[in-house]
């Protein structure tokens, strides 16, 4: 899990706590802050997912490039 996803999860959890506290106390400002923090957490989590997927694609492309290079030069790609 990357930093964006970790921070997103923390924001979501903190936001839920704030929203619940606002509901208990009847404080609409705290409810709104909690909901906003949850939304920010969701966006950070989504951004982290995109970063993870992009890294995975980059890793896979690098592996494919190595295999193509090995095939061209006649190297055994399993000997790395």
GUDOSE-471006 format. One record per atom (N, C-alpha, C, O): residue number from 0; residue in three letters; atom name; x, y, z. Coordinates in Angstrom, 3 decimals, always signed. Each point is the difference from the previous one (the first is absolute). Layout:
BEGIN
(NUM,'ALA','CA',(X,Y,Z))
...
//
This chain:
BEGIN
(0,'UNK','N',(+0.853,-1.174,+0.000))
(0,'UNK','CA',(-0.853,+1.174,+0.000))
(0,'UNK','C',(+0.895,+1.232,+0.000))
(0,'UNK','O',(+0.900,+0.127,+0.830))
(1,'UNK','N',(-1.156,+0.781,-1.771))
(1,'UNK','CA',(+0.838,+1.183,-0.060))
(1,'UNK','C',(-0.501,+1.081,+0.963))
(1,'UNK','O',(-1.047,-0.146,+0.631))
(2,'UNK','N',(+1.810,+1.217,-0.536))
(2,'UNK','CA',(-0.291,+1.056,+0.970))
(2,'UNK','C',(-1.367,+0.650,-0.251))
(2,'UNK','O',(-0.724,+0.306,+0.948))
(3,'UNK','N',(+0.373,-0.097,-2.210))
(3,'UNK','CA',(-1.298,+0.612,-0.312))
(3,'UNK','C',(-1.143,-0.855,+0.524))
(3,'UNK','O',(-0.950,+0.523,+0.583))
(4,'UNK','N',(+1.031,-1.823,-0.784))
(4,'UNK','CA',(-1.065,-0.897,+0.454))
(4,'UNK','C',(-0.059,-0.044,+1.518))
(4,'UNK','O',(-1.086,-0.046,+0.577))
(5,'UNK','N',(+2.255,+0.059,+0.080))
(5,'UNK','CA',(+0.037,-0.004,+1.462))
(5,'UNK','C',(-0.637,+1.270,+0.552))
(5,'UNK','O',(-0.847,-0.058,+0.892))
(6,'UNK','N',(+1.262,+1.212,-1.430))
(6,'UNK','CA',(-0.553,+1.279,+0.450))
(6,'UNK','C',(-1.499,+0.074,-0.301))
(6,'UNK','O',(-0.768,+0.547,+0.791))
(7,'UNK','N',(+0.361,-1.091,-1.918))
(7,'UNK','CA',(-1.418,-0.017,-0.350))
(7,'UNK','C',(-0.820,-0.805,+0.991))
(7,'UNK','O',(-1.087,+0.418,+0.400))
(8,'UNK','N',(+1.605,-1.568,-0.007))
(8,'UNK','CA',(-0.703,-0.836,+0.973))
(8,'UNK','C',(-0.105,+0.706,+1.353))
(8,'UNK','O',(-1.027,-0.079,+0.675))
(9,'UNK','N',(+2.089,+0.759,-0.295))
(9,'UNK','CA',(-0.017,+0.750,+1.268))
(9,'UNK','C',(-1.030,+1.123,-0.073))
(9,'UNK','O',(-0.772,+0.196,+0.939))
(10,'UNK','N',(+0.757,+0.539,-2.048))
(10,'UNK','CA',(-0.978,+1.083,-0.167))
(10,'UNK','C',(-1.431,-0.531,+0.038))
(10,'UNK','O',(-0.877,+0.614,+0.607))
(11,'UNK','N',(+0.643,-1.743,-1.249))
(11,'UNK','CA',(-1.342,-0.569,-0.007))
(11,'UNK','C',(-0.437,-0.391,+1.412))
(11,'UNK','O',(-1.121,+0.297,+0.415))
(12,'UNK','N',(+2.002,-0.956,+0.310))
(12,'UNK','CA',(-0.340,-0.422,+1.364))
(12,'UNK','C',(-0.214,+1.203,+0.915))
(12,'UNK','O',(-0.951,+0.028,+0.781))
(13,'UNK','N',(+1.829,+0.957,-0.877))
(13,'UNK','CA',(-0.129,+1.204,+0.825))
(13,'UNK','C',(-1.283,+0.738,-0.341))
(13,'UNK','O',(-0.695,+0.495,+0.888))
(14,'UNK','N',(+0.387,-0.424,-2.158))
(14,'UNK','CA',(-1.229,+0.657,-0.432))
(14,'UNK','C',(-1.245,-0.682,+0.530))
(14,'UNK','O',(-0.963,+0.666,+0.381))
(15,'UNK','N',(+0.976,-1.990,-0.353))
(15,'UNK','CA',(-1.146,-0.747,+0.544))
(15,'UNK','C',(-0.183,+0.308,+1.480))
(15,'UNK','O',(-1.124,+0.168,+0.474))
(16,'UNK','N',(+2.235,-0.096,+0.251))
(16,'UNK','CA',(-0.066,+0.312,+1.429))
(16,'UNK','C',(-0.563,+1.405,+0.200))
(16,'UNK','O',(-0.866,+0.213,+0.848))
(17,'UNK','N',(+1.364,+0.748,-1.638))
(17,'UNK','CA',(-0.504,+1.378,+0.106))
(17,'UNK','C',(-1.486,+0.068,-0.317))
(17,'UNK','O',(-0.765,+0.658,+0.705))
(18,'UNK','N',(+0.364,-1.339,-1.767))
(18,'UNK','CA',(-1.410,+0.019,-0.378))
(18,'UNK','C',(-0.863,-0.593,+1.107))
(18,'UNK','O',(-1.054,+0.542,+0.334))
(19,'UNK','N',(+1.509,-1.660,+0.233))
(19,'UNK','CA',(-0.756,-0.628,+1.097))
(19,'UNK','C',(-0.079,+0.928,+1.208))
(19,'UNK','O',(-1.051,+0.119,+0.631))
(20,'UNK','N',(+2.164,+0.535,-0.313))
(20,'UNK','CA',(+0.002,+0.940,+1.128))
(20,'UNK','C',(-0.965,+1.145,-0.271))
(20,'UNK','O',(-0.724,+0.432,+0.896))
(21,'UNK','N',(+0.714,+0.054,-2.124))
(21,'UNK','CA',(-0.926,+1.065,-0.363))
(21,'UNK','C',(-1.444,-0.442,+0.100))
(21,'UNK','O',(-0.863,+0.772,+0.419))
(22,'UNK','N',(+0.594,-2.016,-0.802))
(22,'UNK','CA',(-1.360,-0.525,+0.116))
(22,'UNK','C',(-0.432,-0.116,+1.462))
(22,'UNK','O',(-1.145,+0.293,+0.345))
(23,'UNK','N',(+2.064,-0.717,+0.493))
(23,'UNK','CA',(-0.315,-0.143,+1.430))
(23,'UNK','C',(-0.275,+1.353,+0.638))
(23,'UNK','O',(-0.939,+0.150,+0.782))
(24,'UNK','N',(+1.769,+0.838,-1.125))
(24,'UNK','CA',(-0.134,+1.322,+0.618))
(24,'UNK','C',(-0.969,+0.911,-0.744))
(24,'UNK','O',(-0.370,+1.060,+0.504))
(25,'UNK','N',(-0.039,-1.471,-1.700))
(25,'UNK','CA',(-0.886,+0.839,-0.793))
(25,'UNK','C',(+0.717,+1.177,-0.650))
(25,'UNK','O',(-0.639,+0.979,-0.388))
(26,'UNK','N',(+1.963,-1.066,+0.266))
(26,'UNK','CA',(+0.810,+1.080,-0.570))
(26,'UNK','C',(+0.137,-0.211,-1.512))
(26,'UNK','O',(+0.770,-0.846,-0.453))
(27,'UNK','N',(-1.523,+1.621,-0.308))
(27,'UNK','CA',(-0.001,-0.178,-1.457))
(27,'UNK','C',(+1.353,+0.336,-0.623))
(27,'UNK','O',(+0.361,-0.567,-1.032))
(28,'UNK','N',(+0.391,+1.480,+1.646))
(28,'UNK','CA',(+1.330,+0.342,-0.529))
(28,'UNK','C',(+0.939,-1.205,+0.108))
(28,'UNK','O',(+0.740,-0.297,-0.938))
(29,'UNK','N',(-0.770,-0.394,+2.078))
(29,'UNK','CA',(+0.857,-1.175,+0.188))
(29,'UNK','C',(-0.433,-1.129,-0.935))
(29,'UNK','O',(+0.839,-0.734,-0.523))
(30,'UNK','N',(-2.136,+0.601,+0.316))
(30,'UNK','CA',(-0.501,-1.016,-0.937))
(30,'UNK','C',(+0.562,+0.284,-1.393))
(30,'UNK','O',(+0.513,-0.901,-0.663))
(31,'UNK','N',(-0.611,+2.147,+0.227))
(31,'UNK','CA',(+0.492,+0.385,-1.331))
(31,'UNK','C',(+1.507,-0.197,-0.106))
(31,'UNK','O',(+0.488,-0.481,-1.023))
(32,'UNK','N',(+0.253,+0.844,+2.062))
(32,'UNK','CA',(+1.455,-0.196,-0.013))
(32,'UNK','C',(+0.330,-1.485,-0.140))
(32,'UNK','O',(+0.895,-0.377,-0.755))
(33,'UNK','N',(-1.621,-0.451,+1.483))
(33,'UNK','CA',(+0.231,-1.441,-0.083))
(33,'UNK','C',(-0.292,-0.549,-1.379))
(33,'UNK','O',(+0.751,-0.823,-0.524))
(34,'UNK','N',(-1.846,+1.283,-0.064))
(34,'UNK','CA',(-0.355,-0.463,-1.344))
(34,'UNK','C',(+1.033,+0.469,-1.024))
(34,'UNK','O',(+0.373,-0.746,-0.905))
(35,'UNK','N',(+0.082,+1.980,+1.057))
(35,'UNK','CA',(+1.034,+0.516,-0.908))
(35,'UNK','C',(+1.300,-0.777,+0.138))
(35,'UNK','O',(+0.653,-0.310,-0.997))
(36,'UNK','N',(-0.278,-0.002,+2.230))
(36,'UNK','CA',(+1.238,-0.742,+0.220))
(36,'UNK','C',(-0.105,-1.409,-0.578))
(36,'UNK','O',(+0.973,-0.531,-0.534))
(37,'UNK','N',(-2.150,-0.068,+0.641))
(37,'UNK','CA',(-0.197,-1.319,-0.605))
(37,'UNK','C',(+0.137,+0.068,-1.518))
(37,'UNK','O',(+0.599,-0.881,-0.616))
(38,'UNK','N',(-1.160,+1.933,+0.017))
(38,'UNK','CA',(+0.104,+0.164,-1.453))
(38,'UNK','C',(+1.452,+0.205,-0.426))
(38,'UNK','O',(+0.445,-0.567,-0.999))
(39,'UNK','N',(+0.296,+1.384,+1.763))
(39,'UNK','CA',(+1.423,+0.193,-0.292))
(39,'UNK','C',(+0.754,-1.319,+0.106))
(39,'UNK','O',(+0.867,-0.298,-0.822))
(40,'UNK','N',(-1.201,-0.484,+1.834))
(40,'UNK','CA',(+0.643,-1.299,+0.175))
(40,'UNK','C',(-0.281,-0.930,-1.165))
(40,'UNK','O',(+0.882,-0.729,-0.455))
(41,'UNK','N',(-2.119,+0.759,-0.023))
(41,'UNK','CA',(-0.358,-0.834,-1.154))
(41,'UNK','C',(+0.794,+0.406,-1.236))
(41,'UNK','O',(+0.460,-0.850,-0.761))
(42,'UNK','N',(-0.303,+2.169,+0.568))
(42,'UNK','CA',(+0.762,+0.478,-1.159))
(42,'UNK','C',(+1.479,-0.388,+0.124))
(42,'UNK','O',(+0.617,-0.410,-0.984))
(43,'UNK','N',(-0.054,+0.537,+2.177))
(43,'UNK','CA',(+1.411,-0.387,+0.192))
(43,'UNK','C',(+0.177,-1.495,-0.235))
(43,'UNK','O',(+0.980,-0.432,-0.606))
(44,'UNK','N',(-1.932,-0.347,+1.089))
(44,'UNK','CA',(+0.062,-1.443,-0.183))
(44,'UNK','C',(-0.060,-0.339,-1.493))
(44,'UNK','O',(+0.749,-0.853,-0.476))
(45,'UNK','N',(-1.638,+1.522,-0.255))
(45,'UNK','CA',(-0.103,-0.232,-1.444))
(45,'UNK','C',(+1.292,+0.397,-0.711))
(45,'UNK','O',(+0.463,-0.708,-0.894))
(46,'UNK','N',(+0.115,+1.836,+1.291))
(46,'UNK','CA',(+1.269,+0.428,-0.600))
(46,'UNK','C',(+1.101,-1.021,+0.288))
(46,'UNK','O',(+0.822,-0.294,-0.868))
(47,'UNK','N',(-0.809,-0.238,+2.073))
(47,'UNK','CA',(+0.981,-1.026,+0.351))
(47,'UNK','C',(-0.182,-1.260,-0.820))
(47,'UNK','O',(+0.977,-0.633,-0.401))
(48,'UNK','N',(-2.235,+0.263,+0.149))
(48,'UNK','CA',(-0.268,-1.171,-0.835))
(48,'UNK','C',(+0.537,+0.212,-1.410))
(48,'UNK','O',(+0.587,-0.907,-0.589))
(49,'UNK','N',(-0.790,+2.101,+0.053))
(49,'UNK','CA',(+0.503,+0.314,-1.348))
(49,'UNK','C',(+1.524,-0.092,-0.013))
(49,'UNK','O',(+0.581,-0.559,-0.931))
(50,'UNK','N',(+0.069,+1.108,+1.962))
(50,'UNK','CA',(+1.461,-0.062,+0.071))
(50,'UNK','C',(+0.482,-1.443,+0.059))
(50,'UNK','O',(+0.965,-0.362,-0.672))
(51,'UNK','N',(-1.633,-0.463,+1.474))
(51,'UNK','CA',(+0.383,-1.409,+0.098))
(51,'UNK','C',(-0.153,-0.712,-1.337))
(51,'UNK','O',(+0.871,-0.769,-0.405))
(52,'UNK','N',(-1.986,+1.030,-0.280))
(52,'UNK','CA',(-0.234,-0.648,-1.291))
(52,'UNK','C',(+1.023,+0.462,-1.036))
(52,'UNK','O',(+0.496,-0.803,-0.790))
(53,'UNK','N',(-0.183,+2.098,+0.797))
(53,'UNK','CA',(+0.997,+0.522,-0.947))
(53,'UNK','C',(+1.363,-0.634,+0.255))
(53,'UNK','O',(+0.709,-0.354,-0.942))
(54,'UNK','N',(-0.341,+0.212,+2.214))
(54,'UNK','CA',(+1.276,-0.636,+0.337))
(54,'UNK','C',(+0.009,-1.449,-0.473))
(54,'UNK','O',(+0.997,-0.478,-0.539))
(55,'UNK','N',(-2.103,-0.211,+0.744))
(55,'UNK','CA',(-0.099,-1.400,-0.413))
(55,'UNK','C',(+0.140,-0.119,-1.514))
(55,'UNK','O',(+0.691,-0.889,-0.498))
(56,'UNK','N',(-1.346,+1.783,-0.227))
(56,'UNK','CA',(+0.102,-0.023,-1.463))
(56,'UNK','C',(+1.442,+0.279,-0.429))
(56,'UNK','O',(+0.522,-0.656,-0.901))
(57,'UNK','N',(+0.119,+1.634,+1.551))
(57,'UNK','CA',(+1.390,+0.308,-0.314))
(57,'UNK','C',(+0.916,-1.187,+0.252))
(57,'UNK','O',(+0.895,-0.288,-0.793))
(58,'UNK','N',(-1.130,-0.400,+1.910))
(58,'UNK','CA',(+0.799,-1.189,+0.317))
(58,'UNK','C',(-0.208,-1.085,-1.053))
(58,'UNK','O',(+0.957,-0.636,-0.443))
(59,'UNK','N',(-2.196,+0.430,+0.050))
(59,'UNK','CA',(-0.304,-1.032,-0.991))
(59,'UNK','C',(+0.601,+0.347,-1.365))
(59,'UNK','O',(+0.491,-0.878,-0.710))
(60,'UNK','N',(-0.535,+2.161,+0.350))
(60,'UNK','CA',(+0.609,+0.415,-1.272))
(60,'UNK','C',(+1.516,-0.204,+0.038))
(60,'UNK','O',(+0.599,-0.416,-0.992))
(61,'UNK','N',(+0.011,+0.708,+2.130))
(61,'UNK','CA',(+1.438,-0.229,+0.142))
(61,'UNK','C',(+0.348,-1.467,-0.148))
(61,'UNK','O',(+0.981,-0.347,-0.658))
(62,'UNK','N',(-1.781,-0.516,+1.268))
(62,'UNK','CA',(+0.227,-1.441,-0.118))
(62,'UNK','C',(-0.153,-0.457,-1.450))
(62,'UNK','O',(+0.789,-0.806,-0.493))
(63,'UNK','N',(-1.817,+1.333,-0.185))
(63,'UNK','CA',(-0.214,-0.370,-1.402))
(63,'UNK','C',(+1.165,+0.462,-0.861))
(63,'UNK','O',(+0.453,-0.724,-0.886))
(64,'UNK','N',(+0.032,+1.937,+1.152))
(64,'UNK','CA',(+1.146,+0.523,-0.758))
(64,'UNK','C',(+1.213,-0.905,+0.195))
(64,'UNK','O',(+0.714,-0.298,-0.957))
(65,'UNK','N',(-0.483,-0.137,+2.186))
(65,'UNK','CA',(+1.128,-0.895,+0.270))
(65,'UNK','C',(-0.137,-1.317,-0.753))
(65,'UNK','O',(+0.971,-0.513,-0.555))
(66,'UNK','N',(-2.190,-0.031,+0.540))
(66,'UNK','CA',(-0.221,-1.269,-0.700))
(66,'UNK','C',(+0.208,+0.153,-1.504))
(66,'UNK','O',(+0.567,-0.878,-0.651))
(67,'UNK','N',(-1.033,+2.003,+0.107))
(67,'UNK','CA',(+0.191,+0.248,-1.439))
(67,'UNK','C',(+1.495,+0.140,-0.303))
(67,'UNK','O',(+0.497,-0.564,-0.975))
(68,'UNK','N',(+0.213,+1.316,+1.815))
(68,'UNK','CA',(+1.442,+0.154,-0.192))
(68,'UNK','C',(+0.717,-1.333,+0.084))
(68,'UNK','O',(+0.898,-0.281,-0.795))
(69,'UNK','N',(-1.299,-0.553,+1.770))
(69,'UNK','CA',(+0.616,-1.325,+0.130))
(69,'UNK','C',(-0.297,-0.861,-1.217))
(69,'UNK','O',(+0.866,-0.744,-0.462))
(70,'UNK','N',(-2.085,+0.838,-0.062))
(70,'UNK','CA',(-0.350,-0.792,-1.178))
(70,'UNK','C',(+0.819,+0.438,-1.210))
(70,'UNK','O',(+0.420,-0.828,-0.809))
(71,'UNK','N',(-0.201,+2.110,+0.695))
(71,'UNK','CA',(+0.777,+0.524,-1.133))
(71,'UNK','C',(+1.461,-0.419,+0.101))
(71,'UNK','O',(+0.614,-0.381,-0.997))
(72,'UNK','N',(-0.056,+0.454,+2.214))
(72,'UNK','CA',(+1.416,-0.331,+0.165))
(72,'UNK','C',(+0.238,-1.478,+0.233))
(72,'UNK','O',(+1.149,-0.441,+0.029))
(73,'UNK','N',(-2.213,-0.336,+0.137))
(73,'UNK','CA',(+0.142,-1.434,+0.212))
(73,'UNK','C',(+0.305,-0.380,+1.439))
(73,'UNK','O',(+0.354,-1.150,+0.262))
(74,'UNK','N',(-0.477,+2.067,+0.668))
(74,'UNK','CA',(+0.220,-0.316,+1.409))
(74,'UNK','C',(-1.194,-0.750,+0.556))
(74,'UNK','O',(-1.121,+0.137,-0.491))
(75,'UNK','N',(+1.370,-0.922,+1.513))
(75,'UNK','CA',(-1.072,-0.717,+0.694))
(75,'UNK','C',(-0.533,+0.935,+1.073))
(75,'UNK','O',(+0.708,+0.294,+0.963))
(76,'UNK','N',(-1.946,+0.182,-1.106))
(76,'UNK','CA',(-0.558,+0.958,+0.945))
(76,'UNK','C',(-0.226,-0.597,+1.372))
(76,'UNK','O',(-0.182,+0.740,+0.967))
(77,'UNK','N',(+0.189,-2.062,-0.854))
(77,'UNK','CA',(-0.181,-0.647,+1.315))
(77,'UNK','C',(+1.291,-0.050,+0.794))
(77,'UNK','O',(-0.017,-0.392,+1.167))
(78,'UNK','N',(+1.130,+0.774,-1.762))
(78,'UNK','CA',(+1.280,-0.073,+0.702))
(78,'UNK','C',(+0.338,+1.272,+0.751))
(78,'UNK','O',(+1.096,+0.098,+0.553))
(79,'UNK','N',(-2.005,+0.897,-0.509))
(79,'UNK','CA',(+0.255,+1.283,+0.688))
(79,'UNK','C',(+0.013,-0.194,+1.461))
(79,'UNK','O',(+0.198,+0.958,+0.748))
//
